[in-house]
Amino acid sequence: METSVLRAAENYEDAQELSPQDAHIYSAVLAHLRQTEDRVSCFLNRNRKDFDDPALVDELTSYGCKLLPSFDRGREYILSETG
């Protein structure tokens, strides 16, 4: 994992009160989104409460990424976006 992702994870762990594991996942997702701007994206997570914070959802949305609470919803979303 890149150093910048690890540093960002520490910040999310403190500022957003994420668990260490969730902070690393979220930080890695954002790093990926920054590299793939201008694409429709989704972040699938079976436990929505882990990331169901308005600030996190807004940040994901700013990258065109939708937080979806199940793999079935993710599949539906992907199919609807790809036609």
PDB file of N, CA, C and O in Angstrom:
ATOM      1  N   MET A   1       0.843  -1.167   0.000  1.00  0.00           N
ATOM      2  CA  MET A   1       0.000   0.000   0.000  1.00  0.00           C
ATOM      3  C   MET A   1       0.892   1.235   0.000  1.00  0.00           C
ATOM      4  O   MET A   1       1.929   1.263   0.662  1.00  0.00           O
ATOM      5  N   GLU A   2       0.486   2.240  -0.736  1.00  0.00           N
ATOM      6  CA  GLU A   2       1.264   3.462  -0.830  1.00  0.00           C
ATOM      7  C   GLU A   2       1.290   4.193   0.510  1.00  0.00           C
ATOM      8  O   GLU A   2       0.350   4.113   1.301  1.00  0.00           O
ATOM      9  N   THR A   3       2.375   4.897   0.740  1.00  0.00           N
ATOM     10  CA  THR A   3       2.527   5.663   1.973  1.00  0.00           C
ATOM     11  C   THR A   3       1.410   6.684   2.125  1.00  0.00           C
ATOM     12  O   THR A   3       0.899   6.884   3.227  1.00  0.00           O
ATOM     13  N   SER A   4       1.027   7.333   1.026  1.00  0.00           N
ATOM     14  CA  SER A   4      -0.028   8.348   1.104  1.00  0.00           C
ATOM     15  C   SER A   4      -1.363   7.735   1.545  1.00  0.00           C
ATOM     16  O   SER A   4      -2.130   8.372   2.267  1.00  0.00           O
ATOM     17  N   VAL A   5      -1.632   6.523   1.118  1.00  0.00           N
ATOM     18  CA  VAL A   5      -2.865   5.835   1.518  1.00  0.00           C
ATOM     19  C   VAL A   5      -2.817   5.530   3.010  1.00  0.00           C
ATOM     20  O   VAL A   5      -3.814   5.694   3.714  1.00  0.00           O
ATOM     21  N   LEU A   6      -1.668   5.090   3.489  1.00  0.00           N
ATOM     22  CA  LEU A   6      -1.525   4.779   4.911  1.00  0.00           C
ATOM     23  C   LEU A   6      -1.670   6.031   5.773  1.00  0.00           C
ATOM     24  O   LEU A   6      -2.318   6.000   6.819  1.00  0.00           O
ATOM     25  N   ARG A   7      -1.072   7.114   5.334  1.00  0.00           N
ATOM     26  CA  ARG A   7      -1.192   8.378   6.084  1.00  0.00           C
ATOM     27  C   ARG A   7      -2.634   8.871   6.093  1.00  0.00           C
ATOM     28  O   ARG A   7      -3.145   9.299   7.128  1.00  0.00           O
ATOM     29  N   ALA A   8      -3.277   8.809   4.949  1.00  0.00           N
ATOM     30  CA  ALA A   8      -4.674   9.238   4.879  1.00  0.00           C
ATOM     31  C   ALA A   8      -5.547   8.369   5.777  1.00  0.00           C
ATOM     32  O   ALA A   8      -6.477   8.867   6.411  1.00  0.00           O
ATOM     33  N   ALA A   9      -5.250   7.075   5.834  1.00  0.00           N
ATOM     34  CA  ALA A   9      -6.015   6.163   6.688  1.00  0.00           C
ATOM     35  C   ALA A   9      -5.922   6.589   8.149  1.00  0.00           C
ATOM     36  O   ALA A   9      -6.915   6.551   8.876  1.00  0.00           O
ATOM     37  N   GLU A  10      -4.744   6.989   8.569  1.00  0.00           N
ATOM     38  CA  GLU A  10      -4.588   7.464   9.950  1.00  0.00           C
ATOM     39  C   GLU A  10      -5.479   8.671  10.207  1.00  0.00           C
ATOM     40  O   GLU A  10      -6.095   8.782  11.267  1.00  0.00           O
ATOM     41  N   ASN A  11      -5.546   9.572   9.235  1.00  0.00           N
ATOM     42  CA  ASN A  11      -6.395  10.755   9.387  1.00  0.00           C
ATOM     43  C   ASN A  11      -7.875  10.378   9.464  1.00  0.00           C
ATOM     44  O   ASN A  11      -8.608  10.927  10.286  1.00  0.00           O
ATOM     45  N   TYR A  12      -8.318   9.451   8.620  1.00  0.00           N
ATOM     46  CA  TYR A  12      -9.721   9.037   8.651  1.00  0.00           C
ATOM     47  C   TYR A  12     -10.045   8.288   9.937  1.00  0.00           C
ATOM     48  O   TYR A  12     -11.154   8.391  10.462  1.00  0.00           O
ATOM     49  N   GLU A  13      -9.093   7.551  10.429  1.00  0.00           N
ATOM     50  CA  GLU A  13      -9.301   6.828  11.681  1.00  0.00           C
ATOM     51  C   GLU A  13      -9.563   7.821  12.811  1.00  0.00           C
ATOM     52  O   GLU A  13     -10.455   7.607  13.632  1.00  0.00           O
ATOM     53  N   ASP A  14      -8.796   8.896  12.854  1.00  0.00           N
ATOM     54  CA  ASP A  14      -8.954   9.898  13.908  1.00  0.00           C
ATOM     55  C   ASP A  14     -10.145  10.819  13.658  1.00  0.00           C
ATOM     56  O   ASP A  14     -11.002  10.978  14.527  1.00  0.00           O
ATOM     57  N   ALA A  15     -10.201  11.420  12.481  1.00  0.00           N
ATOM     58  CA  ALA A  15     -11.216  12.442  12.200  1.00  0.00           C
ATOM     59  C   ALA A  15     -12.621  11.868  12.067  1.00  0.00           C
ATOM     60  O   ALA A  15     -13.585  12.484  12.521  1.00  0.00           O
ATOM     61  N   GLN A  16     -12.749  10.699  11.451  1.00  0.00           N
ATOM     62  CA  GLN A  16     -14.070  10.118  11.204  1.00  0.00           C
ATOM     63  C   GLN A  16     -14.388   8.960  12.145  1.00  0.00           C
ATOM     64  O   GLN A  16     -15.443   8.335  12.043  1.00  0.00           O
ATOM     65  N   GLU A  17     -13.466   8.684  13.058  1.00  0.00           N
ATOM     66  CA  GLU A  17     -13.646   7.604  14.029  1.00  0.00           C
ATOM     67  C   GLU A  17     -13.911   6.253  13.359  1.00  0.00           C
ATOM     68  O   GLU A  17     -14.749   5.473  13.811  1.00  0.00           O
ATOM     69  N   LEU A  18     -13.184   5.997  12.280  1.00  0.00           N
ATOM     70  CA  LEU A  18     -13.275   4.696  11.617  1.00  0.00           C
ATOM     71  C   LEU A  18     -12.339   3.718  12.303  1.00  0.00           C
ATOM     72  O   LEU A  18     -11.331   4.112  12.888  1.00  0.00           O
ATOM     73  N   SER A  19     -12.679   2.451  12.227  1.00  0.00           N
ATOM     74  CA  SER A  19     -11.759   1.432  12.733  1.00  0.00           C
ATOM     75  C   SER A  19     -10.515   1.447  11.845  1.00  0.00           C
ATOM     76  O   SER A  19     -10.574   1.938  10.717  1.00  0.00           O
ATOM     77  N   PRO A  20      -9.402   0.925  12.326  1.00  0.00           N
ATOM     78  CA  PRO A  20      -8.198   0.894  11.473  1.00  0.00           C
ATOM     79  C   PRO A  20      -8.456   0.204  10.131  1.00  0.00           C
ATOM     80  O   PRO A  20      -7.998   0.680   9.092  1.00  0.00           O
ATOM     81  N   GLN A  21      -9.184  -0.910  10.148  1.00  0.00           N
ATOM     82  CA  GLN A  21      -9.463  -1.638   8.916  1.00  0.00           C
ATOM     83  C   GLN A  21     -10.321  -0.802   7.968  1.00  0.00           C
ATOM     84  O   GLN A  21     -10.032  -0.710   6.775  1.00  0.00           O
ATOM     85  N   ASP A  22     -11.376  -0.196   8.505  1.00  0.00           N
ATOM     86  CA  ASP A  22     -12.257   0.612   7.660  1.00  0.00           C
ATOM     87  C   ASP A  22     -11.536   1.845   7.132  1.00  0.00           C
ATOM     88  O   ASP A  22     -11.755   2.242   5.988  1.00  0.00           O
ATOM     89  N   ALA A  23     -10.690   2.448   7.937  1.00  0.00           N
ATOM     90  CA  ALA A  23      -9.935   3.620   7.493  1.00  0.00           C
ATOM     91  C   ALA A  23      -9.014   3.269   6.337  1.00  0.00           C
ATOM     92  O   ALA A  23      -8.873   4.056   5.401  1.00  0.00           O
ATOM     93  N   HIS A  24      -8.390   2.107   6.384  1.00  0.00           N
ATOM     94  CA  HIS A  24      -7.504   1.682   5.290  1.00  0.00           C
ATOM     95  C   HIS A  24      -8.301   1.379   4.026  1.00  0.00           C
ATOM     96  O   HIS A  24      -7.883   1.732   2.924  1.00  0.00           O
ATOM     97  N   ILE A  25      -9.433   0.735   4.187  1.00  0.00           N
ATOM     98  CA  ILE A  25     -10.280   0.443   3.025  1.00  0.00           C
ATOM     99  C   ILE A  25     -10.754   1.740   2.391  1.00  0.00           C
ATOM    100  O   ILE A  25     -10.659   1.913   1.176  1.00  0.00           O
ATOM    101  N   TYR A  26     -11.261   2.644   3.206  1.00  0.00           N
ATOM    102  CA  TYR A  26     -11.790   3.906   2.687  1.00  0.00           C
ATOM    103  C   TYR A  26     -10.692   4.713   1.997  1.00  0.00           C
ATOM    104  O   TYR A  26     -10.903   5.269   0.919  1.00  0.00           O
ATOM    105  N   SER A  27      -9.550   4.770   2.611  1.00  0.00           N
ATOM    106  CA  SER A  27      -8.427   5.515   2.037  1.00  0.00           C
ATOM    107  C   SER A  27      -7.998   4.914   0.698  1.00  0.00           C
ATOM    108  O   SER A  27      -7.685   5.651  -0.238  1.00  0.00           O
ATOM    109  N   ALA A  28      -7.981   3.602   0.601  1.00  0.00           N
ATOM    110  CA  ALA A  28      -7.611   2.934  -0.653  1.00  0.00           C
ATOM    111  C   ALA A  28      -8.665   3.176  -1.734  1.00  0.00           C
ATOM    112  O   ALA A  28      -8.327   3.370  -2.901  1.00  0.00           O
ATOM    113  N   VAL A  29      -9.942   3.163  -1.345  1.00  0.00           N
ATOM    114  CA  VAL A  29     -11.015   3.448  -2.296  1.00  0.00           C
ATOM    115  C   VAL A  29     -10.855   4.857  -2.853  1.00  0.00           C
ATOM    116  O   VAL A  29     -10.960   5.061  -4.063  1.00  0.00           O
ATOM    117  N   LEU A  30     -10.599   5.835  -1.976  1.00  0.00           N
ATOM    118  CA  LEU A  30     -10.427   7.213  -2.438  1.00  0.00           C
ATOM    119  C   LEU A  30      -9.215   7.356  -3.346  1.00  0.00           C
ATOM    120  O   LEU A  30      -9.266   8.078  -4.342  1.00  0.00           O
ATOM    121  N   ALA A  31      -8.134   6.679  -3.012  1.00  0.00           N
ATOM    122  CA  ALA A  31      -6.943   6.740  -3.859  1.00  0.00           C
ATOM    123  C   ALA A  31      -7.268   6.216  -5.261  1.00  0.00           C
ATOM    124  O   ALA A  31      -6.833   6.786  -6.261  1.00  0.00           O
ATOM    125  N   HIS A  32      -8.028   5.138  -5.321  1.00  0.00           N
ATOM    126  CA  HIS A  32      -8.430   4.581  -6.615  1.00  0.00           C
ATOM    127  C   HIS A  32      -9.329   5.565  -7.369  1.00  0.00           C
ATOM    128  O   HIS A  32      -9.155   5.773  -8.570  1.00  0.00           O
ATOM    129  N   LEU A  33     -10.286   6.166  -6.667  1.00  0.00           N
ATOM    130  CA  LEU A  33     -11.195   7.113  -7.306  1.00  0.00           C
ATOM    131  C   LEU A  33     -10.446   8.310  -7.877  1.00  0.00           C
ATOM    132  O   LEU A  33     -10.803   8.817  -8.941  1.00  0.00           O
ATOM    133  N   ARG A  34      -9.428   8.756  -7.188  1.00  0.00           N
ATOM    134  CA  ARG A  34      -8.648   9.896  -7.682  1.00  0.00           C
ATOM    135  C   ARG A  34      -7.938   9.559  -8.990  1.00  0.00           C
ATOM    136  O   ARG A  34      -7.705  10.438  -9.820  1.00  0.00           O
ATOM    137  N   GLN A  35      -7.599   8.300  -9.171  1.00  0.00           N
ATOM    138  CA  GLN A  35      -6.905   7.869 -10.389  1.00  0.00           C
ATOM    139  C   GLN A  35      -7.873   7.606 -11.528  1.00  0.00           C
ATOM    140  O   GLN A  35      -7.457   7.545 -12.685  1.00  0.00           O
ATOM    141  N   THR A  36      -9.144   7.449 -11.229  1.00  0.00           N
ATOM    142  CA  THR A  36     -10.126   7.071 -12.249  1.00  0.00           C
ATOM    143  C   THR A  36     -11.269   8.069 -12.317  1.00  0.00           C
ATOM    144  O   THR A  36     -12.424   7.679 -12.488  1.00  0.00           O
ATOM    145  N   GLU A  37     -10.961   9.347 -12.185  1.00  0.00           N
ATOM    146  CA  GLU A  37     -12.001  10.377 -12.221  1.00  0.00           C
ATOM    147  C   GLU A  37     -12.781  10.304 -13.527  1.00  0.00           C
ATOM    148  O   GLU A  37     -12.324   9.734 -14.517  1.00  0.00           O
ATOM    149  N   ASP A  38     -13.964  10.894 -13.500  1.00  0.00           N
ATOM    150  CA  ASP A  38     -14.865  10.950 -14.659  1.00  0.00           C
ATOM    151  C   ASP A  38     -15.441   9.590 -15.041  1.00  0.00           C
ATOM    152  O   ASP A  38     -15.793   9.356 -16.197  1.00  0.00           O
ATOM    153  N   ARG A  39     -15.531   8.714 -14.078  1.00  0.00           N
ATOM    154  CA  ARG A  39     -16.179   7.419 -14.311  1.00  0.00           C
ATOM    155  C   ARG A  39     -17.264   7.225 -13.272  1.00  0.00           C
ATOM    156  O   ARG A  39     -17.170   7.735 -12.155  1.00  0.00           O
ATOM    157  N   VAL A  40     -18.270   6.503 -13.637  1.00  0.00           N
ATOM    158  CA  VAL A  40     -19.299   6.138 -12.682  1.00  0.00           C
ATOM    159  C   VAL A  40     -18.728   5.023 -11.827  1.00  0.00           C
ATOM    160  O   VAL A  40     -18.216   4.029 -12.342  1.00  0.00           O
ATOM    161  N   SER A  41     -18.819   5.196 -10.515  1.00  0.00           N
ATOM    162  CA  SER A  41     -18.225   4.222  -9.601  1.00  0.00           C
ATOM    163  C   SER A  41     -19.184   3.908  -8.466  1.00  0.00           C
ATOM    164  O   SER A  41     -20.109   4.669  -8.178  1.00  0.00           O
ATOM    165  N   CYS A  42     -18.942   2.777  -7.834  1.00  0.00           N
ATOM    166  CA  CYS A  42     -19.703   2.444  -6.641  1.00  0.00           C
ATOM    167  C   CYS A  42     -18.793   1.716  -5.650  1.00  0.00           C
ATOM    168  O   CYS A  42     -17.859   1.009  -6.029  1.00  0.00           O
ATOM    169  N   PHE A  43     -19.096   1.911  -4.400  1.00  0.00           N
ATOM    170  CA  PHE A  43     -18.368   1.292  -3.297  1.00  0.00           C
ATOM    171  C   PHE A  43     -19.355   0.368  -2.608  1.00  0.00           C
ATOM    172  O   PHE A  43     -20.296   0.827  -1.961  1.00  0.00           O
ATOM    173  N   LEU A  44     -19.144  -0.927  -2.745  1.00  0.00           N
ATOM    174  CA  LEU A  44     -20.040  -1.927  -2.175  1.00  0.00           C
ATOM    175  C   LEU A  44     -19.539  -2.343  -0.805  1.00  0.00           C
ATOM    176  O   LEU A  44     -18.363  -2.651  -0.614  1.00  0.00           O
ATOM    177  N   ASN A  45     -20.460  -2.342   0.136  1.00  0.00           N
ATOM    178  CA  ASN A  45     -20.109  -2.741   1.491  1.00  0.00           C
ATOM    179  C   ASN A  45     -21.338  -3.332   2.141  1.00  0.00           C
ATOM    180  O   ASN A  45     -22.383  -2.685   2.205  1.00  0.00           O
ATOM    181  N   ARG A  46     -21.226  -4.539   2.619  1.00  0.00           N
ATOM    182  CA  ARG A  46     -22.385  -5.200   3.214  1.00  0.00           C
ATOM    183  C   ARG A  46     -22.792  -4.584   4.546  1.00  0.00           C
ATOM    184  O   ARG A  46     -23.930  -4.758   4.982  1.00  0.00           O
ATOM    185  N   ASN A  47     -21.896  -3.878   5.188  1.00  0.00           N
ATOM    186  CA  ASN A  47     -22.236  -3.261   6.460  1.00  0.00           C
ATOM    187  C   ASN A  47     -22.222  -1.747   6.300  1.00  0.00           C
ATOM    188  O   ASN A  47     -21.231  -1.088   6.614  1.00  0.00           O
ATOM    189  N   ARG A  48     -23.314  -1.211   5.817  1.00  0.00           N
ATOM    190  CA  ARG A  48     -23.397   0.210   5.480  1.00  0.00           C
ATOM    191  C   ARG A  48     -23.032   1.113   6.660  1.00  0.00           C
ATOM    192  O   ARG A  48     -22.457   2.184   6.463  1.00  0.00           O
ATOM    193  N   LYS A  49     -23.361   0.689   7.881  1.00  0.00           N
ATOM    194  CA  LYS A  49     -23.110   1.561   9.030  1.00  0.00           C
ATOM    195  C   LYS A  49     -21.630   1.875   9.215  1.00  0.00           C
ATOM    196  O   LYS A  49     -21.287   2.867   9.859  1.00  0.00           O
ATOM    197  N   ASP A  50     -20.753   1.049   8.663  1.00  0.00           N
ATOM    198  CA  ASP A  50     -19.317   1.327   8.773  1.00  0.00           C
ATOM    199  C   ASP A  50     -18.939   2.632   8.088  1.00  0.00           C
ATOM    200  O   ASP A  50     -18.043   3.339   8.551  1.00  0.00           O
ATOM    201  N   PHE A  51     -19.600   2.950   7.014  1.00  0.00           N
ATOM    202  CA  PHE A  51     -19.253   4.134   6.217  1.00  0.00           C
ATOM    203  C   PHE A  51     -20.426   5.103   6.060  1.00  0.00           C
ATOM    204  O   PHE A  51     -20.343   6.050   5.278  1.00  0.00           O
ATOM    205  N   ASP A  52     -21.511   4.876   6.792  1.00  0.00           N
ATOM    206  CA  ASP A  52     -22.707   5.696   6.650  1.00  0.00           C
ATOM    207  C   ASP A  52     -22.583   6.973   7.478  1.00  0.00           C
ATOM    208  O   ASP A  52     -23.296   7.182   8.459  1.00  0.00           O
ATOM    209  N   ASP A  53     -21.667   7.800   7.052  1.00  0.00           N
ATOM    210  CA  ASP A  53     -21.425   9.092   7.687  1.00  0.00           C
ATOM    211  C   ASP A  53     -21.585  10.134   6.580  1.00  0.00           C
ATOM    212  O   ASP A  53     -20.989   9.985   5.513  1.00  0.00           O
ATOM    213  N   PRO A  54     -22.368  11.173   6.808  1.00  0.00           N
ATOM    214  CA  PRO A  54     -22.613  12.151   5.740  1.00  0.00           C
ATOM    215  C   PRO A  54     -21.337  12.708   5.106  1.00  0.00           C
ATOM    216  O   PRO A  54     -21.294  12.923   3.895  1.00  0.00           O
ATOM    217  N   ALA A  55     -20.317  12.938   5.899  1.00  0.00           N
ATOM    218  CA  ALA A  55     -19.066  13.479   5.342  1.00  0.00           C
ATOM    219  C   ALA A  55     -18.406  12.474   4.408  1.00  0.00           C
ATOM    220  O   ALA A  55     -17.872  12.856   3.366  1.00  0.00           O
ATOM    221  N   LEU A  56     -18.436  11.199   4.766  1.00  0.00           N
ATOM    222  CA  LEU A  56     -17.840  10.163   3.918  1.00  0.00           C
ATOM    223  C   LEU A  56     -18.660   9.978   2.648  1.00  0.00           C
ATOM    224  O   LEU A  56     -18.104   9.870   1.555  1.00  0.00           O
ATOM    225  N   VAL A  57     -19.973   9.940   2.793  1.00  0.00           N
ATOM    226  CA  VAL A  57     -20.854   9.777   1.628  1.00  0.00           C
ATOM    227  C   VAL A  57     -20.684  10.963   0.679  1.00  0.00           C
ATOM    228  O   VAL A  57     -20.627  10.785  -0.537  1.00  0.00           O
ATOM    229  N   ASP A  58     -20.602  12.180   1.238  1.00  0.00           N
ATOM    230  CA  ASP A  58     -20.395  13.365   0.402  1.00  0.00           C
ATOM    231  C   ASP A  58     -19.062  13.306  -0.331  1.00  0.00           C
ATOM    232  O   ASP A  58     -18.974  13.683  -1.499  1.00  0.00           O
ATOM    233  N   GLU A  59     -18.029  12.835   0.353  1.00  0.00           N
ATOM    234  CA  GLU A  59     -16.722  12.743  -0.292  1.00  0.00           C
ATOM    235  C   GLU A  59     -16.750  11.722  -1.426  1.00  0.00           C
ATOM    236  O   GLU A  59     -16.212  11.979  -2.502  1.00  0.00           O
ATOM    237  N   LEU A  60     -17.364  10.582  -1.197  1.00  0.00           N
ATOM    238  CA  LEU A  60     -17.498   9.587  -2.261  1.00  0.00           C
ATOM    239  C   LEU A  60     -18.291  10.161  -3.433  1.00  0.00           C
ATOM    240  O   LEU A  60     -17.918   9.983  -4.592  1.00  0.00           O
ATOM    241  N   THR A  61     -19.384  10.850  -3.120  1.00  0.00           N
ATOM    242  CA  THR A  61     -20.235  11.441  -4.149  1.00  0.00           C
ATOM    243  C   THR A  61     -19.462  12.465  -4.976  1.00  0.00           C
ATOM    244  O   THR A  61     -19.690  12.590  -6.180  1.00  0.00           O
ATOM    245  N   SER A  62     -18.561  13.189  -4.345  1.00  0.00           N
ATOM    246  CA  SER A  62     -17.783  14.197  -5.080  1.00  0.00           C
ATOM    247  C   SER A  62     -16.912  13.558  -6.162  1.00  0.00           C
ATOM    248  O   SER A  62     -16.488  14.238  -7.097  1.00  0.00           O
ATOM    249  N   TYR A  63     -16.647  12.269  -6.042  1.00  0.00           N
ATOM    250  CA  TYR A  63     -15.883  11.537  -7.055  1.00  0.00           C
ATOM    251  C   TYR A  63     -16.796  10.723  -7.972  1.00  0.00           C
ATOM    252  O   TYR A  63     -16.321   9.900  -8.754  1.00  0.00           O
ATOM    253  N   GLY A  64     -18.104  10.956  -7.872  1.00  0.00           N
ATOM    254  CA  GLY A  64     -19.045  10.216  -8.705  1.00  0.00           C
ATOM    255  C   GLY A  64     -19.219   8.784  -8.246  1.00  0.00           C
ATOM    256  O   GLY A  64     -19.557   7.903  -9.037  1.00  0.00           O
ATOM    257  N   CYS A  65     -18.988   8.558  -6.963  1.00  0.00           N
ATOM    258  CA  CYS A  65     -19.054   7.206  -6.413  1.00  0.00           C
ATOM    259  C   CYS A  65     -20.246   7.083  -5.478  1.00  0.00           C
ATOM    260  O   CYS A  65     -20.480   7.932  -4.618  1.00  0.00           O
ATOM    261  N   LYS A  66     -20.983   6.018  -5.667  1.00  0.00           N
ATOM    262  CA  LYS A  66     -22.184   5.766  -4.881  1.00  0.00           C
ATOM    263  C   LYS A  66     -21.888   4.669  -3.853  1.00  0.00           C
ATOM    264  O   LYS A  66     -21.356   3.615  -4.203  1.00  0.00           O
ATOM    265  N   LEU A  67     -22.234   4.919  -2.586  1.00  0.00           N
ATOM    266  CA  LEU A  67     -22.090   3.911  -1.532  1.00  0.00           C
ATOM    267  C   LEU A  67     -23.324   3.023  -1.552  1.00  0.00           C
ATOM    268  O   LEU A  67     -24.446   3.505  -1.395  1.00  0.00           O
ATOM    269  N   LEU A  68     -23.117   1.729  -1.744  1.00  0.00           N
ATOM    270  CA  LEU A  68     -24.231   0.783  -1.814  1.00  0.00           C
ATOM    271  C   LEU A  68     -24.062  -0.287  -0.740  1.00  0.00           C
ATOM    272  O   LEU A  68     -22.974  -0.839  -0.575  1.00  0.00           O
ATOM    273  N   PRO A  69     -25.153  -0.581  -0.002  1.00  0.00           N
ATOM    274  CA  PRO A  69     -25.059  -1.440   1.173  1.00  0.00           C
ATOM    275  C   PRO A  69     -25.146  -2.947   0.923  1.00  0.00           C
ATOM    276  O   PRO A  69     -25.176  -3.722   1.879  1.00  0.00           O
ATOM    277  N   SER A  70     -25.186  -3.370  -0.318  1.00  0.00           N
ATOM    278  CA  SER A  70     -25.232  -4.812  -0.569  1.00  0.00           C
ATOM    279  C   SER A  70     -24.686  -5.107  -1.960  1.00  0.00           C
ATOM    280  O   SER A  70     -24.658  -4.244  -2.837  1.00  0.00           O
ATOM    281  N   PHE A  71     -24.259  -6.335  -2.132  1.00  0.00           N
ATOM    282  CA  PHE A  71     -23.744  -6.727  -3.434  1.00  0.00           C
ATOM    283  C   PHE A  71     -24.874  -6.833  -4.459  1.00  0.00           C
ATOM    284  O   PHE A  71     -24.659  -6.579  -5.644  1.00  0.00           O
ATOM    285  N   ASP A  72     -26.071  -7.205  -4.011  1.00  0.00           N
ATOM    286  CA  ASP A  72     -27.212  -7.243  -4.929  1.00  0.00           C
ATOM    287  C   ASP A  72     -27.542  -5.845  -5.444  1.00  0.00           C
ATOM    288  O   ASP A  72     -27.785  -5.665  -6.637  1.00  0.00           O
ATOM    289  N   ARG A  73     -27.551  -4.859  -4.554  1.00  0.00           N
ATOM    290  CA  ARG A  73     -27.804  -3.473  -4.979  1.00  0.00           C
ATOM    291  C   ARG A  73     -26.690  -2.991  -5.903  1.00  0.00           C
ATOM    292  O   ARG A  73     -26.941  -2.254  -6.857  1.00  0.00           O
ATOM    293  N   GLY A  74     -25.468  -3.408  -5.617  1.00  0.00           N
ATOM    294  CA  GLY A  74     -24.345  -3.049  -6.476  1.00  0.00           C
ATOM    295  C   GLY A  74     -24.503  -3.624  -7.869  1.00  0.00           C
ATOM    296  O   GLY A  74     -24.269  -2.942  -8.867  1.00  0.00           O
ATOM    297  N   ARG A  75     -24.897  -4.868  -7.929  1.00  0.00           N
ATOM    298  CA  ARG A  75     -25.123  -5.522  -9.224  1.00  0.00           C
ATOM    299  C   ARG A  75     -26.205  -4.790 -10.002  1.00  0.00           C
ATOM    300  O   ARG A  75     -26.037  -4.515 -11.190  1.00  0.00           O
ATOM    301  N   GLU A  76     -27.320  -4.469  -9.340  1.00  0.00           N
ATOM    302  CA  GLU A  76     -28.405  -3.741  -9.986  1.00  0.00           C
ATOM    303  C   GLU A  76     -27.924  -2.385 -10.507  1.00  0.00           C
ATOM    304  O   GLU A  76     -28.247  -1.985 -11.625  1.00  0.00           O
ATOM    305  N   TYR A  77     -27.150  -1.691  -9.681  1.00  0.00           N
ATOM    306  CA  TYR A  77     -26.638  -0.379 -10.077  1.00  0.00           C
ATOM    307  C   TYR A  77     -25.715  -0.488 -11.281  1.00  0.00           C
ATOM    308  O   TYR A  77     -25.832   0.291 -12.227  1.00  0.00           O
ATOM    309  N   ILE A  78     -24.820  -1.424 -11.252  1.00  0.00           N
ATOM    310  CA  ILE A  78     -23.878  -1.608 -12.357  1.00  0.00           C
ATOM    311  C   ILE A  78     -24.620  -1.945 -13.644  1.00  0.00           C
ATOM    312  O   ILE A  78     -24.317  -1.390 -14.700  1.00  0.00           O
ATOM    313  N   LEU A  79     -25.579  -2.842 -13.561  1.00  0.00           N
ATOM    314  CA  LEU A  79     -26.366  -3.194 -14.743  1.00  0.00           C
ATOM    315  C   LEU A  79     -27.144  -2.003 -15.282  1.00  0.00           C
ATOM    316  O   LEU A  79     -27.257  -1.826 -16.495  1.00  0.00           O
ATOM    317  N   SER A  80     -27.683  -1.182 -14.377  1.00  0.00           N
ATOM    318  CA  SER A  80     -28.450  -0.014 -14.827  1.00  0.00           C
ATOM    319  C   SER A  80     -27.548   1.026 -15.480  1.00  0.00           C
ATOM    320  O   SER A  80     -27.999   1.754 -16.364  1.00  0.00           O
ATOM    321  N   GLU A  81     -26.290   1.114 -15.070  1.00  0.00           N
ATOM    322  CA  GLU A  81     -25.369   2.092 -15.623  1.00  0.00           C
ATOM    323  C   GLU A  81     -24.713   1.630 -16.931  1.00  0.00           C
ATOM    324  O   GLU A  81     -24.280   2.452 -17.739  1.00  0.00           O
ATOM    325  N   THR A  82     -24.645   0.328 -17.128  1.00  0.00           N
ATOM    326  CA  THR A  82     -23.989  -0.195 -18.321  1.00  0.00           C
ATOM    327  C   THR A  82     -24.970  -0.573 -19.416  1.00  0.00           C
ATOM    328  O   THR A  82     -24.572  -0.912 -20.530  1.00  0.00           O
ATOM    329  N   GLY A  83     -26.252  -0.511 -19.092  1.00  0.00           N
ATOM    330  CA  GLY A  83     -27.277  -0.745 -20.106  1.00  0.00           C
ATOM    331  C   GLY A  83     -27.442  -2.166 -20.398  1.00  0.00           C
ATOM    332  O   GLY A  83     -28.270  -2.532 -21.232  1.00  0.00           O
TER     333      GLY A  83
END
